[in-house]
Amino acid sequence: MGWGFDAHRFDDEPPLILAGVVVDESRGVAAHSDGDLVAHAVIDALLGAAALGDIGDHFPADDDRWVDADSLQMLATVVGMVETAGWTPVHTDVTVICEDVRIAPHRKEMRRRLADILGLGDEAVSVKATTTDGMMTPEVGLSVVAVATVRADGGPVAGQS
C-alpha cells in the first residue's frame, strides 16, 4: 500500500484538470506540468507502494521536459515502472479536498480514465471529494490524497531474492 499527496495554489491559467478531466474551465493551478493533482497523488501512491521513490525523483520540476506535461501520460509511465518492479495495481482511492470544486458531475469519467491507465475496472477506483468546512478559503487552492494498493505479480519484487 502506498499513500500520495499533492497540493497547488489556484492561478489564472485555466483549465483545472483532475484525473484527465476538465473540472473547471475558469481557473487552473500553478504547476510545472498540466497540474493534474489527482494523477500526481496517484503517482506518488503507486511509487510508494512499490518503494520506487516519489514523483520528484522521476519527473523533477527543474527539468524542462516536464513543462506542461500530460500527467496521465506520466501516470502511465509510472504504472509501467511499478509493473517492471514486479507489482500490479489492485485498487486506488482518491479524495479531492477543496471548498468549491465540484467533483460529482465528473466522478464517473475521472474513475474511468484512472481505471484505464491502471488496468483496472471502474469498481477498483474510488474518487470522492470533501471540504474543510471553511478552514481553507476557496481562492487559495486545493489538495488531493490518494491510496494505492498493489500485489506481487511474480516478477522481481523489491526485497525478495
MDAnalysis code that builds the backbone (N, CA, C; Angstrom):
import MDAnalysis as mda
import numpy as np

u = mda.Universe.empty(483, n_residues=161, atom_resindex=np.repeat(np.arange(161), 3), trajectory=True)
u.add_TopologyAttr("name", ["N", "CA", "C"] * 161)
u.add_TopologyAttr("resid", np.arange(1, 162))
u.add_TopologyAttr("resname", ["MET", "GLY", "TRP", "GLY", "PHE", "ASP", "ALA", "HIS", "ARG", "PHE", "ASP", "ASP", "GLU", "PRO", "PRO", "LEU", "ILE", "LEU", "ALA", "GLY", "VAL", "VAL", "VAL", "ASP", "GLU", "SER", "ARG", "GLY", "VAL", "ALA", "ALA", "HIS", "SER", "ASP", "GLY", "ASP", "LEU", "VAL", "ALA", "HIS", "ALA", "VAL", "ILE", "ASP", "ALA", "LEU", "LEU", "GLY", "ALA", "ALA", "ALA", "LEU", "GLY", "ASP", "ILE", "GLY", "ASP", "HIS", "PHE", "PRO", "ALA", "ASP", "ASP", "ASP", "ARG", "TRP", "VAL", "ASP", "ALA", "ASP", "SER", "LEU", "GLN", "MET", "LEU", "ALA", "THR", "VAL", "VAL", "GLY", "MET", "VAL", "GLU", "THR", "ALA", "GLY", "TRP", "THR", "PRO", "VAL", "HIS", "THR", "ASP", "VAL", "THR", "VAL", "ILE", "CYS", "GLU", "ASP", "VAL", "ARG", "ILE", "ALA", "PRO", "HIS", "ARG", "LYS", "GLU", "MET", "ARG", "ARG", "ARG", "LEU", "ALA", "ASP", "ILE", "LEU", "GLY", "LEU", "GLY", "ASP", "GLU", "ALA", "VAL", "SER", "VAL", "LYS", "ALA", "THR", "THR", "THR", "ASP", "GLY", "MET", "MET", "THR", "PRO", "GLU", "VAL", "GLY", "LEU", "SER", "VAL", "VAL", "ALA", "VAL", "ALA", "THR", "VAL", "ARG", "ALA", "ASP", "GLY", "GLY", "PRO", "VAL", "ALA", "GLY", "GLN", "SER"])
u.atoms.positions = np.array([
    [0.833, -1.162, 0.000],
    [0.000, 0.000, 0.000],
    [0.883, 1.232, 0.000],
    [0.472, 2.226, -0.751],
    [1.198, 3.487, -0.765],
    [0.233, 4.651, -0.653],
    [0.756, 5.771, -0.175],
    [-0.035, 6.966, 0.053],
    [0.574, 8.115, -0.739],
    [-0.274, 8.922, -1.370],
    [0.208, 10.068, -2.125],
    [-0.552, 11.325, -1.766],
    [0.099, 12.462, -1.965],
    [-0.489, 13.761, -1.653],
    [0.018, 14.781, -2.659],
    [-0.848, 15.713, -3.051],
    [-0.431, 16.848, -3.870],
    [-1.301, 18.041, -3.530],
    [-0.735, 19.232, -3.611],
    [-1.473, 20.470, -3.351],
    [-0.913, 21.555, -4.256],
    [-1.801, 22.384, -4.767],
    [-1.399, 23.513, -5.619],
    [-2.290, 24.704, -5.341],
    [-1.721, 25.879, -5.548],
    [-2.487, 27.119, -5.484],
    [-3.216, 27.325, -6.802],
    [-4.402, 27.920, -6.728],
    [-5.093, 28.329, -7.938],
    [-4.305, 29.447, -8.607],
    [-4.410, 29.517, -9.935],
    [-3.887, 30.670, -10.670],
    [-4.872, 31.008, -11.785],
    [-4.490, 31.925, -12.627],
    [-5.397, 32.398, -13.668],
    [-5.259, 31.645, -14.978],
    [-4.535, 30.543, -14.984],
    [-4.287, 29.796, -16.220],
    [-5.167, 28.553, -16.269],
    [-6.393, 28.684, -16.801],
    [-7.283, 27.512, -16.875],
    [-6.830, 26.558, -17.970],
    [-7.369, 25.361, -17.995],
    [-8.423, 24.832, -17.137],
    [-7.846, 24.058, -15.960],
    [-8.715, 23.723, -15.018],
    [-8.364, 22.844, -13.911],
    [-8.665, 21.419, -14.352],
    [-7.615, 20.594, -14.382],
    [-7.718, 19.206, -14.836],
    [-7.486, 18.285, -13.646],
    [-8.397, 17.352, -13.444],
    [-8.248, 16.340, -12.399],
    [-8.553, 14.981, -13.004],
    [-7.636, 14.047, -12.867],
    [-7.759, 12.706, -13.458],
    [-8.002, 12.795, -14.964],
    [-7.386, 13.780, -15.593],
    [-7.509, 13.936, -17.039],
    [-8.792, 14.582, -17.502],
    [-9.623, 15.023, -16.584],
    [-10.930, 15.610, -16.907],
    [-10.918, 17.099, -16.545],
    [-11.401, 17.939, -17.451],
    [-11.533, 19.361, -17.147],
    [-12.717, 19.514, -16.195],
    [-12.430, 19.956, -14.968],
    [-13.476, 20.113, -13.961],
    [-13.835, 21.575, -13.727],
    [-13.016, 22.499, -14.235],
    [-13.299, 23.929, -14.110],
    [-12.585, 24.640, -15.251],
    [-13.349, 25.291, -16.102],
    [-12.770, 25.986, -17.253],
    [-12.398, 27.428, -16.949],
    [-12.719, 27.914, -15.752],
    [-12.476, 29.322, -15.441],
    [-11.185, 29.561, -14.664],
    [-10.572, 28.505, -14.141],
    [-9.315, 28.665, -13.390],
    [-8.499, 27.388, -13.495],
    [-7.247, 27.526, -13.119],
    [-6.343, 26.391, -13.104],
    [-5.478, 26.471, -11.868],
    [-4.373, 25.753, -11.879],
    [-3.448, 25.774, -10.750],
    [-2.045, 26.106, -11.245],
    [-1.265, 26.681, -10.361],
    [0.142, 26.945, -10.652],
    [0.868, 25.608, -10.595],
    [1.473, 25.217, -11.710],
    [2.137, 23.910, -11.766],
    [3.158, 23.889, -12.881],
    [4.092, 22.966, -12.786],
    [5.111, 22.769, -13.809],
    [4.548, 21.969, -14.976],
    [3.801, 20.913, -14.662],
    [3.159, 20.090, -15.692],
    [1.762, 20.650, -15.940],
    [0.834, 19.801, -16.351],
    [-0.541, 20.268, -16.537],
    [-1.280, 20.460, -15.214],
    [-0.627, 20.121, -14.100],
    [-1.190, 20.383, -12.778],
    [-2.301, 19.452, -12.342],
    [-2.357, 18.264, -12.889],
    [-3.405, 17.299, -12.537],
    [-3.071, 16.681, -11.184],
    [-3.629, 17.263, -10.127],
    [-3.318, 16.833, -8.766],
    [-3.722, 15.393, -8.492],
    [-4.824, 14.935, -9.078],
    [-5.254, 13.556, -8.868],
    [-4.207, 12.601, -9.429],
    [-3.791, 12.842, -10.667],
    [-2.767, 11.979, -11.268],
    [-1.493, 12.003, -10.438],
    [-1.090, 13.177, -9.957],
    [0.147, 13.287, -9.182],
    [0.051, 12.529, -7.858],
    [-1.084, 12.626, -7.181],
    [-1.243, 11.907, -5.915],
    [-1.256, 10.398, -6.144],
    [-1.900, 9.943, -7.210],
    [-1.918, 8.509, -7.515],
    [-0.511, 8.039, -7.902],
    [0.225, 8.861, -8.649],
    [1.615, 8.527, -8.984],
    [2.417, 8.288, -7.712],
    [2.341, 9.225, -6.762],
    [3.101, 9.055, -5.527],
    [2.626, 7.850, -4.723],
    [1.326, 7.583, -4.730],
    [0.822, 6.408, -4.014],
    [1.370, 5.122, -4.623],
    [1.360, 5.037, -5.946],
    [1.895, 3.837, -6.615],
    [3.393, 3.699, -6.388],
    [4.119, 4.798, -6.534],
    [5.568, 4.743, -6.308],
    [5.871, 4.335, -4.870],
    [5.089, 4.838, -3.918],
    [5.281, 4.456, -2.524],
    [4.989, 2.990, -2.286],
    [3.913, 2.493, -2.892],
    [3.550, 1.082, -2.714],
    [4.635, 0.158, -3.237],
    [5.304, 0.584, -4.289],
    [6.359, -0.238, -4.889],
    [7.756, 0.157, -4.407],
    [7.831, 1.092, -3.460],
    [9.108, 1.587, -2.917],
    [10.044, 2.055, -4.030],
    [9.482, 2.883, -4.934],
    [10.252, 3.385, -6.081],
    [10.491, 4.889, -6.011],
    [10.473, 5.461, -4.812],
    [10.730, 6.885, -4.678],
    [9.455, 7.698, -4.765],
    [9.592, 8.923, -5.300],
    [8.430, 9.791, -5.411],
    [8.410, 10.482, -6.771],
    [7.371, 11.236, -7.014],
    [7.178, 11.877, -8.310],
    [8.354, 12.786, -8.674],
    [8.918, 13.463, -7.685],
    [10.058, 14.352, -7.937],
    [11.312, 13.619, -8.385],
    [11.450, 12.362, -7.974],
    [12.598, 11.562, -8.414],
    [12.535, 11.279, -9.915],
    [11.332, 11.072, -10.417],
    [11.160, 10.628, -11.796],
    [10.744, 11.733, -12.757],
    [10.111, 12.781, -12.231],
    [9.645, 13.903, -13.049],
    [9.998, 15.210, -12.343],
    [11.297, 15.527, -12.210],
    [11.703, 16.688, -11.417],
    [11.192, 18.015, -11.999],
    [10.777, 18.906, -11.095],
    [10.232, 20.205, -11.500],
    [11.276, 21.093, -12.165],
    [12.567, 20.806, -11.960],
    [13.591, 21.631, -12.601],
    [14.020, 21.085, -13.964],
    [13.307, 20.096, -14.476],
    [13.585, 19.505, -15.784],
    [12.531, 19.997, -16.775],
    [12.965, 20.764, -17.763],
    [12.044, 21.363, -18.730],
    [11.280, 20.347, -19.570],
    [11.694, 19.081, -19.557],
    [10.931, 18.065, -20.295],
    [9.516, 17.915, -19.753],
    [9.302, 18.324, -18.500],
    [8.006, 18.115, -17.865],
    [7.137, 19.361, -17.847],
    [7.600, 20.449, -18.492],
    [6.774, 21.653, -18.591],
    [5.517, 21.316, -19.389],
    [4.359, 21.590, -18.792],
    [3.055, 21.330, -19.413],
    [2.839, 19.866, -19.785],
    [3.572, 18.961, -19.149],
    [3.443, 17.533, -19.453],
    [2.051, 17.024, -19.117],
    [1.607, 16.034, -19.863],
    [0.335, 15.362, -19.632],
    [0.510, 14.417, -18.441],
    [-0.150, 14.733, -17.338],
    [0.020, 13.943, -16.116],
    [-0.511, 12.529, -16.236],
    [-1.505, 12.308, -17.087],
    [-1.972, 10.929, -17.283],
    [-0.925, 10.102, -18.003],
    [-0.145, 10.732, -18.896],
    [0.956, 10.010, -19.535],
    [2.043, 9.705, -18.504],
    [2.285, 10.648, -17.589],
    [3.235, 10.396, -16.507],
    [2.753, 9.214, -15.654],
    [1.450, 9.180, -15.372],
    [0.881, 8.075, -14.597],
    [1.054, 6.750, -15.334],
    [0.830, 6.750, -16.637],
    [1.022, 5.525, -17.425],
    [2.469, 5.052, -17.348],
    [3.404, 5.996, -17.393],
    [4.825, 5.650, -17.272],
    [5.100, 4.999, -15.919],
    [4.516, 5.546, -14.858],
    [4.724, 5.007, -13.513],
    [4.095, 3.619, -13.388],
    [2.927, 3.415, -13.966],
    [2.318, 2.073, -13.943],
    [3.288, 1.069, -14.569],
    [3.914, 1.439, -15.679],
    [4.911, 0.567, -16.305],
    [6.092, 0.292, -15.392],
    [6.563, 1.315, -14.694],
    [7.679, 1.138, -13.760],
    [7.303, 0.204, -12.619],
    [6.109, 0.381, -12.082],
    [5.622, -0.454, -10.980],
    [5.520, -1.903, -11.440],
    [4.984, -2.105, -12.635],
    [4.858, -3.467, -13.167],
    [6.228, -4.087, -13.439],
    [7.169, -3.312, -13.949],
    [8.529, -3.809, -14.175],
    [9.180, -4.238, -12.866],
    [8.834, -3.552, -11.777],
    [9.370, -3.889, -10.455],
    [8.677, -5.105, -9.833],
    [7.683, -5.671, -10.538],
    [7.058, -6.891, -10.049],
    [5.739, -6.704, -9.329],
    [5.128, -5.544, -9.482],
    [3.876, -5.243, -8.796],
    [2.777, -4.957, -9.807],
    [1.530, -5.218, -9.409],
    [0.365, -4.920, -10.237],
    [-0.602, -4.077, -9.428],
    [-1.058, -2.940, -9.972],
    [-2.065, -2.159, -9.246],
    [-3.329, -2.978, -9.005],
    [-3.914, -2.808, -7.821],
    [-5.121, -3.534, -7.438],
    [-6.287, -2.566, -7.206],
    [-6.010, -1.423, -6.590],
    [-7.073, -0.503, -6.183],
    [-6.470, 0.867, -5.924],
    [-7.244, 1.905, -6.155],
    [-6.846, 3.242, -5.704],
    [-8.057, 3.975, -5.168],
    [-7.816, 4.790, -4.178],
    [-8.856, 5.593, -3.539],
    [-8.334, 7.017, -3.462],
    [-9.084, 7.959, -4.040],
    [-8.660, 9.358, -4.160],
    [-9.668, 10.249, -3.453],
    [-9.171, 11.247, -2.714],
    [-10.032, 12.272, -2.139],
    [-9.516, 13.647, -2.543],
    [-10.370, 14.429, -3.193],
    [-10.071, 15.814, -3.548],
    [-10.557, 16.684, -2.395],
    [-9.684, 17.558, -1.898],
    [-10.017, 18.412, -0.762],
    [-10.035, 19.862, -1.241],
    [-11.228, 20.445, -1.272],
    [-11.371, 21.802, -1.777],
    [-12.726, 22.348, -1.361],
    [-12.794, 23.632, -1.175],
    [-14.042, 24.244, -0.743],
    [-15.093, 24.328, -1.842],
    [-14.687, 24.529, -3.089],
    [-15.724, 24.828, -4.085],
    [-15.544, 24.188, -5.464],
    [-14.685, 23.221, -5.600],
    [-14.595, 22.480, -6.865],
    [-15.567, 21.305, -6.769],
    [-16.455, 21.202, -7.714],
    [-17.473, 20.151, -7.700],
    [-16.971, 18.932, -8.465],
    [-16.841, 17.826, -7.775],
    [-16.342, 16.584, -8.354],
    [-17.475, 15.694, -8.855],
    [-18.605, 15.694, -8.188],
    [-19.698, 14.764, -8.500],
    [-20.056, 14.713, -9.985],
    [-20.159, 15.857, -10.693],
    [-20.526, 15.771, -12.112],
    [-19.458, 15.096, -12.985],
    [-18.254, 14.962, -12.461],
    [-17.128, 14.440, -13.237],
    [-16.622, 13.093, -12.735],
    [-17.158, 12.637, -11.630],
    [-16.644, 11.445, -10.944],
    [-16.570, 10.209, -11.844],
    [-17.626, 9.918, -12.571],
    [-17.651, 8.709, -13.404],
    [-16.534, 8.734, -14.449],
    [-16.358, 9.872, -15.109],
    [-15.302, 9.987, -16.122],
    [-13.918, 9.941, -15.486],
    [-13.752, 10.561, -14.334],
    [-12.469, 10.519, -13.631],
    [-12.104, 9.081, -13.274],
    [-13.071, 8.344, -12.739],
    [-12.826, 6.943, -12.388],
    [-12.452, 6.138, -13.622],
    [-13.173, 6.351, -14.724],
    [-12.922, 5.600, -15.949],
    [-11.513, 5.866, -16.469],
    [-11.112, 7.122, -16.483],
    [-9.774, 7.455, -17.007],
    [-8.670, 6.861, -16.147],
    [-8.817, 6.958, -14.837],
    [-7.816, 6.344, -13.962],
    [-7.802, 4.832, -14.132],
    [-8.975, 4.218, -14.165],
    [-9.064, 2.759, -14.313],
    [-8.394, 2.304, -15.605],
    [-8.614, 3.015, -16.696],
    [-8.000, 2.643, -17.976],
    [-6.481, 2.614, -17.877],
    [-5.912, 3.627, -17.266],
    [-4.449, 3.703, -17.170],
    [-3.902, 2.673, -16.189],
    [-4.623, 2.440, -15.096],
    [-4.166, 1.483, -14.089],
    [-4.428, 0.035, -14.486],
    [-5.181, -0.166, -15.566],
    [-5.509, -1.526, -15.991],
    [-6.521, -2.180, -15.061],
    [-7.432, -1.382, -14.522],
    [-8.408, -1.856, -13.549],
    [-9.825, -1.623, -14.058],
    [-10.778, -2.283, -13.444],
    [-12.168, -1.957, -13.672],
    [-12.539, -0.730, -12.852],
    [-13.569, -0.035, -13.282],
    [-14.008, 1.165, -12.563],
    [-14.301, 0.875, -11.087],
    [-14.739, -0.332, -10.790],
    [-15.093, -0.678, -9.413],
    [-13.870, -0.706, -8.489],
    [-12.683, -0.702, -9.041],
    [-11.458, -0.715, -8.234],
    [-10.859, 0.683, -8.083],
    [-11.595, 1.696, -8.543],
    [-11.125, 3.081, -8.466],
    [-12.191, 3.918, -7.777],
    [-11.817, 4.555, -6.686],
    [-12.730, 5.422, -5.947],
    [-12.261, 6.866, -6.074],
    [-13.185, 7.753, -6.379],
    [-12.904, 9.188, -6.420],
    [-13.983, 9.884, -5.610],
    [-13.564, 10.637, -4.614],
    [-14.508, 11.363, -3.782],
    [-13.964, 12.750, -3.482],
    [-14.771, 13.552, -2.846],
    [-14.358, 14.921, -2.519],
    [-14.886, 15.300, -1.154],
    [-14.199, 16.246, -0.542],
    [-14.644, 16.792, 0.730],
    [-14.192, 18.240, 0.810],
    [-14.818, 18.969, 1.707],
    [-14.380, 20.325, 2.005],
    [-13.670, 20.294, 3.352],
    [-13.191, 21.438, 3.756],
    [-12.627, 21.556, 5.105],
    [-13.544, 22.407, 5.974],
    [-14.813, 22.465, 5.581],
    [-15.815, 23.240, 6.323],
    [-15.356, 24.671, 6.588],
    [-14.799, 25.274, 5.526],
    [-14.419, 26.673, 5.602],
    [-13.040, 26.954, 6.145],
    [-12.276, 25.935, 6.521],
    [-10.926, 26.173, 7.036],
    [-9.959, 26.582, 5.927],
    [-10.272, 26.218, 4.680],
    [-9.486, 26.667, 3.524],
    [-10.337, 27.678, 2.769],
    [-9.754, 28.800, 2.417],
    [-10.535, 29.757, 1.633],
    [-10.575, 29.281, 0.191],
    [-11.719, 29.425, -0.472],
    [-11.876, 28.904, -1.832],
    [-10.873, 29.452, -2.826],
    [-10.377, 30.660, -2.611],
    [-9.478, 31.245, -3.604],
    [-8.029, 30.775, -3.479],
    [-7.702, 30.006, -2.471],
    [-6.311, 29.592, -2.259],
    [-5.907, 28.436, -3.167],
    [-6.582, 27.318, -3.105],
    [-6.186, 26.166, -3.897],
    [-6.896, 24.913, -3.461],
    [-6.287, 23.791, -3.803],
    [-6.873, 22.515, -3.448],
    [-5.775, 21.496, -3.227],
    [-6.159, 20.376, -2.638],
    [-5.217, 19.285, -2.413],
    [-5.917, 17.967, -2.697],
    [-5.100, 16.950, -2.870],
    [-5.607, 15.613, -3.170],
    [-4.767, 14.603, -2.396],
    [-5.432, 13.618, -1.804],
    [-4.746, 12.478, -1.208],
    [-5.189, 11.223, -1.952],
    [-4.280, 10.272, -2.028],
    [-4.589, 9.014, -2.717],
    [-3.904, 7.865, -2.004],
    [-4.581, 6.732, -2.031],
    [-4.016, 5.478, -1.554],
    [-4.063, 4.514, -2.733],
    [-3.004, 3.746, -2.901],
    [-2.981, 2.711, -3.937],
    [-2.511, 1.412, -3.310],
    [-3.151, 0.323, -3.700],
    [-2.689, -0.992, -3.293],
    [-2.179, -1.722, -4.520],
    [-1.164, -2.531, -4.298],
    [-0.563, -3.335, -5.367],
    [-0.397, -4.749, -4.849],
    [-0.229, -5.684, -5.774],
    [0.064, -7.067, -5.384],
    [1.291, -7.523, -6.159],
    [2.024, -8.433, -5.556],
    [3.172, -9.016, -6.242],
    [2.655, -9.885, -7.393],
    [3.263, -9.727, -8.549],
    [2.778, -10.488, -9.713],
    [3.748, -11.582, -10.155],
    [4.680, -11.922, -9.309],
    [5.616, -12.980, -9.652],
    [6.892, -12.463, -10.299],
    [6.964, -11.176, -10.545],
    [8.156, -10.583, -11.142],
    [9.207, -10.327, -10.079],
    [10.231, -9.542, -10.409],
    [11.330, -9.284, -9.486],
    [10.938, -8.268, -8.412],
    [10.132, -8.688, -7.440],
    [9.629, -7.796, -6.404],
    [10.758, -7.367, -5.500],
    [10.819, -6.049, -5.232],
    [11.846, -5.497, -4.353],
    [11.798, -6.197, -3.002],
    [12.961, -6.491, -2.465],
    [13.046, -7.089, -1.147],
    [12.987, -8.603, -1.152],
    [12.745, -9.199, -2.317],
    [12.727, -10.661, -2.410],
    [13.925, -11.113, -3.236],
    [14.446, -12.260, -2.896],
    [15.558, -12.775, -3.701],
    [15.172, -14.023, -4.433],
])
